[in-house]
Amino acid sequence: PITLSIQLQNVTSTMIQFSWKPQGGTGDSPYTVRLLGKSGGMEKRILNETSISFENLLSGHQYQISVDVSTCSKNVSTSLTVQTAAEVYRGTTRIMNKVFKSEYQNKSSTEFKEFEKKFIMEV
């Protein structure tokens, strides 16, 4: 009997690339590959290759990838849950309506902690 195993090749914030290996039996039948998102959206492809890339995905989301193959009237399936990487944004904030206090330079000072708390609440 044939078995399938999935190997992740590359996972970014918007793409999942993977391959699979058929072991035992013949792997010459077409493979049905599915990508299922938590929101219920599904993408299905039928192909003869043993690798695929799904692109334009949402960052920081979980997807279930599955590969099915039918050989000798037997269906074999394997699946894996994969999460795309989160996007990281960097930025600078300039605070114009507050007078800078020297205590803000000390992250353990009461003044800094109070300011930080207010800032986080505002953001």
Buried (B, 14 or more C-beta within 10 A) or exposed (E): EBEBEBEEEEBEBBBBBBBBEBEEBEBEBEBBBBBBBEEEEEBEEEEEEBEBEBEEBBEEBEBBBBBBBBBEEEEBEBBBEBEBEEEEEEEEEEEEEEEEEEEEEEEEBEEBEEBEEEEEEEE
